[in-house]
Amino acid sequence: MFHFHSVHLDITVGTKRGSDELFPSVSNGPYIMSTTANGNDSKKFKGDIRGPGSPSRVIHIRKLPNDITEAEVISLGLPFGDITNLLMLKAKNQAFLEMNSEEAAQNMVGYYSTMMPIIRHHPVYVQFSNHKELKTDNSPNQERAQAALRALSTPHMDTAVVAPSSVLRVVVENLVYPVTLDALCQIFSKFGTVLRIIVFTKNSQFQALLQYPDGVSAHSAKLSLDGQNIYNGCCTLRISFSKLTTLNVKYNNEKSRDFTRPDLPSGDSQPAMEHPAMATAFTPGIISASPYGGATHAFPPAFALQPAVSLPYPGLSIPSLPGGLASLSFPGATRLGFPPLPAGVCVLLISNLNPERVTPHCLFILFGVYGDVMRVKILFNKKENALVQMSDSTQAQLAMSHLSGQQLHGKSLRITLSKHTSVQLPREGHEDQGLTKDYSNSPLHRFKKPGSKNYSNIFPPSATLHLSNIPPSVVEEDLRMLFSSSGAEVKAFKFFQKDHKMALIQMGSVEEAIESLIEFHNHDLGENHHLRVSFSKSSI
């Protein structure tokens, strides 16, 4: 048995140790069990046309897509227990899976009755079979199928030896660039299905808890990723097994997600973490696809299944990675490969500005949402153009990708990379009417502190603004009056339930929100409280 165990780890890690050759033979090879069962021909397996029926170890799966692979069918059952046999009826778009116990089969049928599996846009039906076991012959196809089954199913009894938990604790050290929940999902889903994930900042360190369906995936991920850098020379992953046996996620948002529960609300604050002393007897493991194939942040209504076994994953693209930086690759053991922009390209050329209204301060505040602005120069003889120097190239890329085309003072911003490597300050005694400003020592930088939680709160401009650092004496009416004092419309307002230091305020348009952020970020509300304003991904 141990031999197959190690094969599984090789597959999961997606190394070159035979896994590349293994999968084509699994999915394309002549890997269909003989259609004879119990010695009779396949008419016996017309399928069980009936309801869920009485429990059986054998599960009948119907309405499979035409190009279904054995690995995909196996992966439907894997989170629930070992699979002892498989029969594919591709011509009928059906399959039979035999589980190692009736209990595992009941968990599987029960789970998929509330959470219908979807394979490449096909809803798939799962029910108990009339057959109590699958008998298959010893044809070469069958032997190959058995070998693949052994390679793809993990002996569950060995799991505890390999991994003490299916929950990993991930600490990101040297957090120079923002790391999002989505980015972690992309990286960790190479080793198995990520069921649940929570990100948080603790002891000023960016951390995550991440749950797989089984300890083997967790073990593989830890083996491969511990000590790796996400970006060149920084954002180092430190991974350990968590003492938790399951994660309890209450909200699906940028701080936490439960892929088995797409129906959860988004909430508007940090999810409360609970530490269940014991995992529930049955933690279902949906083989959910990472929902990041599309270009939206929306939570899809039903997850397409992408089995954890068909590694390596096709390149998932994640919209929320900095500027859509390069897709994930594993070039050697030094980093996970998101190359930042060429070093030194941190000066942006902004054009189509409104020369009557633009100031260095307003560009400093707006671009400061996406990085730390070092210097701003509005061009003396062409005031609709400005240069903005960010502290590094990733921040420049983030600002460019989020602000290009946005409306500022009634005009659409045009942003390109500048050929300048820095913004020159005017020489001593040469006054340039205050058009060049140096902000390198500004106390308003949002990203100066490594691991700052601002990194995980970077969102595109939106009509809804997130307000924080509100003193206790300031009430809703005060903030509504403040934000409408510039002539903008306040459409809605809401304090966070758990924390009245924070609120959401919805302006009449994205353009009004941009101008309100510029005007009221760092506004003095008294009692030594300066208001912090950023774009929210929520609406009210």
C-alpha positions as CSV (number, residue, x, y, z in Angstrom):
1,M,0.0,0.0,0.0
2,F,2.8,2.4,0.9
3,H,4.0,2.4,-2.7
4,F,0.8,3.9,-3.9
5,H,0.8,6.4,-1.2
6,S,4.1,7.9,-2.4
7,V,2.7,7.9,-5.9
8,H,-0.2,10.0,-4.7
9,L,2.2,12.6,-3.1
10,D,4.1,12.8,-6.4
11,I,0.8,13.5,-8.2
12,T,-0.3,16.1,-5.7
13,V,2.9,18.0,-5.7
14,G,2.8,18.0,-9.5
15,T,6.5,17.3,-9.7
16,K,8.2,15.8,-12.8
17,R,8.5,12.4,-11.0
18,G,6.3,10.7,-13.5
19,S,3.2,12.8,-12.8
20,D,3.4,14.4,-16.3
21,E,3.3,11.0,-17.9
22,L,0.8,9.6,-15.4
23,F,-2.1,11.9,-16.1
24,P,-2.4,11.6,-19.9
25,S,-2.6,7.8,-19.4
26,V,-5.3,8.3,-16.7
27,S,-7.5,10.6,-18.6
28,N,-7.0,9.7,-22.2
29,G,-5.8,6.1,-21.9
30,P,-8.1,3.1,-22.5
31,Y,-9.1,3.3,-18.8
32,I,-12.7,2.2,-18.9
33,M,-13.7,-0.8,-16.9
34,S,-15.1,-3.7,-18.8
35,T,-18.7,-3.0,-19.3
36,T,-19.5,-6.6,-18.1
37,A,-20.5,-6.8,-14.5
38,N,-21.5,-9.9,-12.6
39,G,-20.6,-11.8,-15.8
40,N,-23.6,-10.3,-17.7
41,D,-23.5,-7.7,-20.4
42,S,-23.9,-4.0,-19.7
43,K,-27.7,-4.1,-20.2
44,K,-27.8,-4.9,-16.5
45,F,-26.4,-1.3,-15.9
46,K,-29.1,0.7,-17.7
47,G,-28.9,2.7,-14.5
48,D,-31.2,2.8,-11.5
49,I,-34.1,5.0,-12.5
50,R,-35.4,5.8,-9.0
51,G,-35.0,8.1,-6.1
52,P,-32.1,8.1,-3.6
53,G,-33.3,4.7,-2.5
54,S,-31.9,2.5,0.3
55,P,-28.3,3.0,1.2
56,S,-25.6,1.0,-0.6
57,R,-21.9,1.3,-0.9
58,V,-22.4,1.7,-4.7
59,I,-23.2,5.2,-6.0
60,H,-24.9,5.8,-9.3
61,I,-23.8,9.0,-11.1
62,R,-25.9,10.3,-14.1
63,K,-25.9,13.1,-16.7
64,L,-22.1,13.3,-16.9
65,P,-20.6,15.4,-19.7
66,N,-19.5,13.5,-22.8
67,D,-15.8,14.1,-22.2
68,I,-15.9,13.0,-18.6
69,T,-12.6,11.5,-17.3
70,E,-12.2,8.7,-14.8
71,A,-10.2,11.1,-12.6
72,E,-13.1,13.5,-12.4
73,V,-15.5,10.7,-11.4
74,I,-13.1,9.5,-8.8
75,S,-12.6,13.0,-7.4
76,L,-16.4,13.3,-6.7
77,G,-16.0,10.5,-4.2
78,L,-12.5,11.1,-2.8
79,P,-13.3,13.6,0.0
80,F,-15.8,11.1,1.5
81,G,-13.6,8.0,1.8
82,D,-11.7,5.5,-0.3
83,I,-13.1,4.2,-3.5
84,T,-12.9,0.5,-4.0
85,N,-14.2,0.2,-7.5
86,L,-15.4,2.2,-10.6
87,L,-17.4,1.5,-13.6
88,M,-17.7,4.0,-16.4
89,L,-20.5,3.9,-18.9
90,K,-19.4,6.8,-21.1
91,A,-21.8,6.1,-23.9
92,K,-24.7,6.5,-21.4
93,N,-23.0,9.5,-19.6
94,Q,-23.1,7.5,-16.4
95,A,-20.8,5.9,-13.9
96,F,-20.8,3.7,-10.8
97,L,-18.5,4.3,-7.8
98,E,-18.1,1.8,-5.1
99,M,-17.2,3.4,-1.7
100,N,-15.3,1.5,1.0
101,S,-18.2,1.9,3.4
102,E,-21.9,2.5,3.4
103,E,-21.3,5.4,5.8
104,A,-19.0,7.1,3.2
105,A,-21.6,6.6,0.5
106,Q,-24.3,8.1,2.7
107,N,-22.2,11.1,3.4
108,M,-21.5,11.5,-0.3
109,V,-25.2,11.2,-1.4
110,G,-26.3,13.4,1.5
111,Y,-23.8,16.1,0.7
112,Y,-24.5,16.2,-3.0
113,S,-28.2,16.3,-2.4
114,T,-27.8,19.8,-0.9
115,M,-24.9,20.9,-3.1
116,M,-25.3,19.6,-6.6
117,P,-21.9,18.9,-8.2
118,I,-21.4,20.7,-11.5
119,I,-18.8,19.5,-13.9
120,R,-18.0,21.9,-16.7
121,H,-21.5,23.6,-16.5
122,H,-23.2,20.2,-16.3
123,P,-25.3,19.5,-13.2
124,V,-24.6,15.9,-12.2
125,Y,-27.0,13.6,-10.4
126,V,-25.7,11.4,-7.5
127,Q,-27.9,8.6,-5.9
128,F,-27.6,5.2,-4.3
129,S,-27.5,2.3,-6.7
130,N,-29.6,-0.9,-6.5
131,H,-26.3,-2.8,-6.7
132,K,-24.7,-3.6,-3.3
133,E,-21.3,-4.1,-4.9
134,L,-19.6,-3.8,-8.3
135,K,-18.1,-7.0,-9.7
136,T,-15.7,-6.4,-12.6
137,D,-13.5,-8.7,-14.6
138,N,-9.8,-8.9,-14.9
139,S,-9.3,-7.5,-18.3
140,P,-6.2,-5.3,-19.0
141,N,-8.5,-2.2,-18.9
142,Q,-9.7,-3.3,-15.5
143,E,-6.2,-3.8,-14.1
144,R,-5.2,-0.3,-15.4
145,A,-8.2,1.2,-13.8
146,Q,-7.4,-0.5,-10.5
147,A,-3.9,0.9,-10.7
148,A,-5.2,4.4,-11.4
149,L,-7.7,4.1,-8.5
150,R,-4.9,3.1,-6.2
151,A,-2.8,6.0,-7.4
152,L,-5.6,8.5,-7.0
153,S,-7.2,7.4,-3.8
154,T,-5.2,7.8,-0.6
155,P,-5.4,5.1,2.0
156,H,-7.2,7.2,4.7
157,M,-5.6,5.3,7.5
158,D,-2.2,6.5,6.5
159,T,-3.3,10.1,6.4
160,A,-2.9,10.7,10.1
161,V,0.7,9.5,10.0
162,V,1.5,11.9,7.1
163,A,-0.3,14.9,8.3
164,P,-1.6,15.7,11.8
165,S,-4.3,18.0,10.3
166,S,-5.9,19.1,7.0
167,V,-5.8,22.7,8.2
168,L,-2.6,24.7,7.6
169,R,-1.5,27.9,9.3
170,V,0.3,30.2,6.8
171,V,2.4,33.2,7.8
172,V,3.7,35.5,5.1
173,E,7.0,37.1,6.2
174,N,8.7,40.1,4.6
175,L,5.4,41.3,3.1
176,V,6.7,43.9,0.7
177,Y,3.8,43.5,-1.7
178,P,0.1,42.8,-0.9
179,V,-0.9,39.2,-0.8
180,T,-4.6,38.5,-1.2
181,L,-6.9,35.7,-0.2
182,D,-7.3,35.0,-4.0
183,A,-3.6,34.8,-4.6
184,L,-3.2,32.2,-1.7
185,C,-6.1,30.2,-3.1
186,Q,-4.4,30.1,-6.5
187,I,-1.1,29.0,-5.0
188,F,-2.5,26.4,-2.6
189,S,-5.1,24.9,-5.0
190,K,-2.2,23.3,-6.9
191,F,-2.1,20.7,-4.1
192,G,-5.7,19.9,-3.7
193,T,-9.1,21.5,-3.3
194,V,-9.1,24.5,-0.9
195,L,-12.3,24.0,1.1
196,R,-12.1,27.1,3.4
197,I,-9.7,29.9,4.0
198,I,-9.5,32.8,6.4
199,V,-6.9,35.6,6.2
200,F,-6.1,38.0,9.1
201,T,-3.3,40.1,10.6
202,K,-2.0,39.0,13.9
203,N,1.1,40.4,15.8
204,S,1.4,42.7,12.7
205,Q,1.9,39.6,10.5
206,F,-0.2,38.7,7.6
207,Q,-1.5,35.1,8.2
208,A,-4.0,32.6,6.8
209,L,-5.7,29.4,7.9
210,L,-6.5,27.1,5.0
211,Q,-8.4,23.8,5.0
212,Y,-8.1,20.9,2.6
213,P,-10.4,17.9,2.4
214,D,-7.5,15.6,3.6
215,G,-4.2,15.7,5.4
216,V,-2.3,14.4,2.4
217,S,-3.0,17.6,0.4
218,A,-2.0,19.7,3.4
219,H,1.2,17.7,3.8
220,S,2.0,18.1,0.0
221,A,1.4,21.8,0.1
222,K,3.5,22.2,3.2
223,L,6.3,20.1,1.7
224,S,6.4,22.1,-1.5
225,L,5.6,25.7,-0.4
226,D,7.2,26.1,3.1
227,G,10.0,28.6,2.7
228,Q,9.1,29.7,-0.8
229,N,8.8,33.3,-1.9
230,I,5.6,34.4,-3.6
231,Y,7.4,37.4,-5.2
232,N,11.1,37.7,-6.0
233,G,13.0,38.0,-2.7
234,C,10.0,38.7,-0.5
235,C,6.6,37.5,0.8
236,T,8.0,34.3,2.2
237,L,5.6,31.5,3.1
238,R,6.0,29.9,6.6
239,I,3.7,26.9,6.9
240,S,2.7,24.7,9.8
241,F,-0.1,22.4,10.7
242,S,-2.9,24.0,12.6
243,K,-4.3,22.5,15.8
244,L,-7.8,23.2,14.4
245,T,-9.5,20.3,12.7
246,T,-11.9,22.5,10.7
247,L,-12.5,26.1,10.0
248,N,-15.8,27.8,10.8
249,V,-16.4,30.5,8.2
250,K,-19.4,32.9,8.5
251,Y,-18.9,35.2,5.5
252,N,-17.7,34.9,2.0
253,N,-15.6,38.0,1.3
254,E,-12.0,39.1,0.9
255,K,-11.1,38.0,4.4
256,S,-12.7,34.6,4.5
257,R,-14.3,32.1,2.2
258,D,-16.1,28.7,2.4
259,F,-16.1,27.1,-1.1
260,T,-18.6,24.5,0.1
261,R,-21.1,27.3,1.1
262,P,-21.6,29.7,-1.8
263,D,-24.8,30.9,-0.1
264,L,-23.0,32.6,2.9
265,P,-23.5,36.4,3.2
266,S,-20.6,38.7,2.5
267,G,-20.9,40.5,5.9
268,D,-19.2,43.8,6.4
269,S,-16.5,43.1,9.0
270,Q,-13.8,40.7,10.0
271,P,-15.4,37.3,10.4
272,A,-15.3,36.0,14.0
273,M,-13.2,32.9,14.2
274,E,-14.4,30.0,16.3
275,H,-12.3,27.1,17.6
276,P,-14.6,24.1,17.6
277,A,-13.1,21.7,20.1
278,M,-13.9,18.9,17.8
279,A,-14.6,18.9,14.1
280,T,-18.1,18.0,13.2
281,A,-18.4,14.3,12.6
282,F,-18.6,14.9,8.8
283,T,-16.9,17.8,7.1
284,P,-18.0,17.6,3.5
285,G,-15.3,18.2,0.9
286,I,-16.8,19.6,-2.2
287,I,-14.4,19.5,-5.1
288,S,-15.1,23.1,-5.8
289,A,-13.3,24.8,-8.6
290,S,-11.4,27.9,-7.7
291,P,-13.9,30.5,-8.9
292,Y,-11.1,32.6,-10.4
293,G,-11.3,31.6,-14.0
294,G,-13.4,34.6,-14.9
295,A,-12.5,38.3,-14.6
296,T,-15.0,39.1,-11.9
297,H,-14.8,39.1,-8.1
298,A,-18.4,37.9,-7.9
299,F,-19.0,34.6,-6.1
300,P,-20.4,32.2,-8.7
301,P,-23.8,30.6,-7.9
302,A,-22.5,27.1,-8.2
303,F,-18.9,25.9,-8.4
304,A,-17.7,24.1,-11.4
305,L,-15.9,21.0,-10.2
306,Q,-12.2,20.9,-10.9
307,P,-11.0,17.7,-9.3
308,A,-8.0,18.0,-7.0
309,V,-6.5,15.1,-8.8
310,S,-6.1,16.5,-12.2
311,L,-3.0,18.4,-11.5
312,P,-1.3,20.5,-12.5
313,Y,-4.2,23.0,-12.8
314,P,-4.7,24.8,-16.0
315,G,-3.3,28.4,-15.5
316,L,-5.9,30.2,-13.4
317,S,-5.8,33.9,-13.9
318,I,-6.7,36.0,-10.9
319,P,-7.9,39.5,-11.5
320,S,-6.9,40.8,-8.1
321,L,-3.2,40.1,-8.4
322,P,-1.2,43.3,-8.6
323,G,-1.9,44.5,-12.1
324,G,-2.7,41.1,-13.3
325,L,0.9,40.1,-12.9
326,A,2.2,37.0,-14.6
327,S,0.3,33.8,-14.0
328,L,1.7,31.4,-11.5
329,S,4.6,29.2,-12.4
330,F,7.2,27.4,-10.4
331,P,10.6,28.3,-11.8
332,G,12.9,26.5,-9.4
333,A,12.6,26.6,-5.7
334,T,13.4,30.3,-5.2
335,R,10.0,31.9,-5.8
336,L,6.5,31.2,-6.9
337,G,6.9,33.6,-9.8
338,F,5.0,36.9,-10.0
339,P,7.7,39.0,-11.6
340,P,7.2,42.7,-10.6
341,L,7.6,45.4,-13.2
342,P,11.1,46.0,-14.4
343,A,13.0,47.4,-11.3
344,G,13.1,51.1,-11.2
345,V,9.9,51.7,-13.2
346,C,8.1,53.5,-10.5
347,V,7.3,56.9,-12.1
348,L,3.9,57.3,-13.8
349,L,3.0,60.0,-16.3
350,I,-0.6,61.2,-15.8
351,S,-2.2,63.1,-18.6
352,N,-5.6,64.7,-19.4
353,L,-5.8,66.3,-15.9
354,N,-8.0,69.3,-15.3
355,P,-5.3,72.1,-15.1
356,E,-7.6,74.5,-13.2
357,R,-8.2,72.1,-10.3
358,V,-5.3,69.6,-10.0
359,T,-2.8,70.0,-7.2
360,P,0.2,67.8,-6.1
361,H,-1.7,67.1,-2.9
362,C,-4.8,65.7,-4.6
363,L,-2.6,63.3,-6.7
364,F,-0.7,62.4,-3.6
365,I,-3.9,61.3,-1.7
366,L,-5.5,59.5,-4.7
367,F,-2.4,57.6,-5.8
368,G,-1.6,57.0,-2.1
369,V,-4.5,54.6,-2.0
370,Y,-2.5,52.1,-4.1
371,G,1.1,52.7,-2.8
372,D,3.3,55.2,-1.0
373,V,3.8,58.3,-3.2
374,M,7.3,59.8,-2.9
375,R,7.1,62.8,-5.2
376,V,4.6,64.6,-7.4
377,K,5.4,67.1,-10.2
378,I,2.8,69.0,-12.2
379,L,4.5,70.1,-15.5
380,F,5.1,73.8,-15.4
381,N,4.3,74.5,-19.0
382,K,1.7,71.8,-19.5
383,K,-0.4,71.6,-16.4
384,E,-2.7,68.9,-17.6
385,N,0.3,66.5,-17.2
386,A,2.0,65.3,-14.0
387,L,4.6,62.8,-12.9
388,V,3.9,60.7,-9.8
389,Q,6.8,58.7,-8.3
390,M,5.7,55.6,-6.3
391,S,8.0,53.8,-3.8
392,D,8.3,50.8,-6.1
393,S,7.3,49.3,-9.4
394,T,4.5,47.0,-8.0
395,Q,2.8,50.0,-6.4
396,A,3.1,51.9,-9.7
397,Q,1.5,49.0,-11.5
398,L,-1.3,48.8,-8.9
399,A,-2.0,52.5,-9.2
400,M,-1.9,52.4,-13.0
401,S,-4.3,49.4,-13.3
402,H,-6.8,50.8,-10.8
403,L,-6.9,54.5,-11.8
404,S,-6.5,54.5,-15.6
405,G,-9.7,55.8,-17.1
406,Q,-11.2,57.0,-13.8
407,Q,-12.9,60.4,-13.7
408,L,-11.1,63.2,-11.8
409,H,-12.4,66.7,-11.8
410,G,-14.6,65.9,-14.8
411,K,-11.8,64.4,-17.0
412,S,-10.7,60.8,-17.6
413,L,-7.3,60.0,-16.3
414,R,-4.7,58.7,-18.7
415,I,-1.7,56.9,-17.1
416,T,1.4,55.5,-18.7
417,L,4.8,54.5,-17.4
418,S,7.3,57.4,-17.5
419,K,10.8,57.1,-19.0
420,H,12.0,59.0,-15.9
421,T,13.5,57.0,-13.1
422,S,12.7,59.6,-10.5
423,V,11.0,63.0,-10.1
424,Q,13.6,65.8,-9.9
425,L,13.1,68.5,-7.2
426,P,13.6,72.1,-8.3
427,R,17.1,73.5,-7.6
428,E,17.7,75.7,-4.5
429,G,16.3,79.1,-5.1
430,H,14.3,78.1,-8.2
431,E,10.6,78.2,-7.0
432,D,8.2,76.4,-9.3
433,Q,5.0,77.8,-7.8
434,G,4.6,74.7,-5.6
435,L,4.1,72.4,-8.6
436,T,6.7,69.9,-7.3
437,K,6.3,68.3,-3.9
438,D,8.4,65.8,-2.0
439,Y,6.3,63.4,0.2
440,S,9.0,60.9,1.0
441,N,8.7,61.7,4.8
442,S,4.9,62.1,4.8
443,P,3.1,60.5,7.8
444,L,0.2,59.7,5.5
445,H,1.8,56.7,3.8
446,R,-0.5,53.7,4.1
447,F,2.0,51.0,3.3
448,K,5.1,52.0,5.2
449,K,4.6,49.4,7.9
450,P,5.4,45.8,6.7
451,G,2.4,43.6,7.0
452,S,0.0,46.5,7.3
453,K,-3.5,45.4,6.9
454,N,-4.0,48.1,4.2
455,Y,-2.3,45.7,1.8
456,S,-5.3,43.4,1.9
457,N,-7.8,46.2,1.5
458,I,-6.8,47.5,-1.9
459,F,-9.9,47.9,-4.1
460,P,-10.7,49.7,-7.3
461,P,-12.4,53.1,-7.0
462,S,-16.1,52.6,-6.1
463,A,-19.0,54.8,-5.1
464,T,-18.9,53.4,-1.6
465,L,-16.1,54.5,0.7
466,H,-14.8,52.8,3.9
467,L,-14.3,55.2,6.8
468,S,-12.2,54.4,9.9
469,N,-10.8,56.1,13.0
470,I,-14.1,57.8,13.7
471,P,-14.1,59.1,17.3
472,P,-17.0,58.1,19.7
473,S,-18.6,61.6,19.7
474,V,-19.1,61.7,15.9
475,V,-22.5,60.5,14.8
476,E,-24.0,59.6,11.4
477,E,-25.4,63.1,10.8
478,D,-21.9,64.7,11.3
479,L,-20.4,62.5,8.6
480,R,-23.3,62.9,6.2
481,M,-23.0,66.7,6.6
482,L,-19.2,66.7,6.1
483,F,-19.4,64.6,3.0
484,S,-22.2,66.6,1.4
485,S,-20.5,69.9,2.3
486,S,-18.5,69.9,-1.0
487,G,-21.8,69.6,-3.0
488,A,-21.6,65.8,-3.4
489,E,-24.7,63.5,-2.8
490,V,-24.6,61.1,0.1
491,K,-26.9,58.2,-0.9
492,A,-26.5,55.9,2.2
493,F,-24.5,55.5,5.4
494,K,-23.9,52.6,7.8
495,F,-21.8,52.2,10.9
496,F,-20.2,48.7,11.3
497,Q,-22.2,46.9,13.9
498,K,-19.3,45.6,15.9
499,D,-17.1,48.7,15.7
500,H,-18.4,52.2,15.5
501,K,-14.9,53.5,14.7
502,M,-15.7,52.3,11.1
503,A,-18.5,53.0,8.6
504,L,-19.5,52.8,5.0
505,I,-20.7,55.9,3.1
506,Q,-22.2,55.7,-0.4
507,M,-21.7,58.7,-2.7
508,G,-23.8,59.6,-5.8
509,S,-21.1,58.3,-8.2
510,V,-17.6,56.8,-8.4
511,E,-16.3,60.3,-9.4
512,E,-17.9,61.9,-6.3
513,A,-16.4,59.2,-4.2
514,I,-12.9,59.8,-5.7
515,E,-13.2,63.6,-5.0
516,S,-14.6,62.9,-1.5
517,L,-11.7,60.6,-0.7
518,I,-9.2,63.2,-1.8
519,E,-10.9,65.9,0.2
520,F,-11.7,64.1,3.5
521,H,-8.9,61.5,3.9
522,N,-7.0,62.6,7.0
523,H,-9.7,65.2,7.9
524,D,-9.4,66.2,11.5
525,L,-12.6,65.1,13.4
526,G,-11.3,66.4,16.7
527,E,-10.2,64.4,19.8
528,N,-7.0,63.7,17.9
529,H,-8.8,61.5,15.4
530,H,-8.0,62.0,11.7
531,L,-10.5,60.3,9.4
532,R,-9.1,57.5,7.2
533,V,-10.9,57.0,3.9
534,S,-10.5,54.2,1.3
535,F,-12.5,52.6,-1.4
536,S,-14.8,49.7,-0.3
537,K,-15.6,46.5,-2.2
538,S,-19.0,46.4,-0.4
539,S,-22.0,48.4,-1.1
540,I,-24.7,49.4,1.5
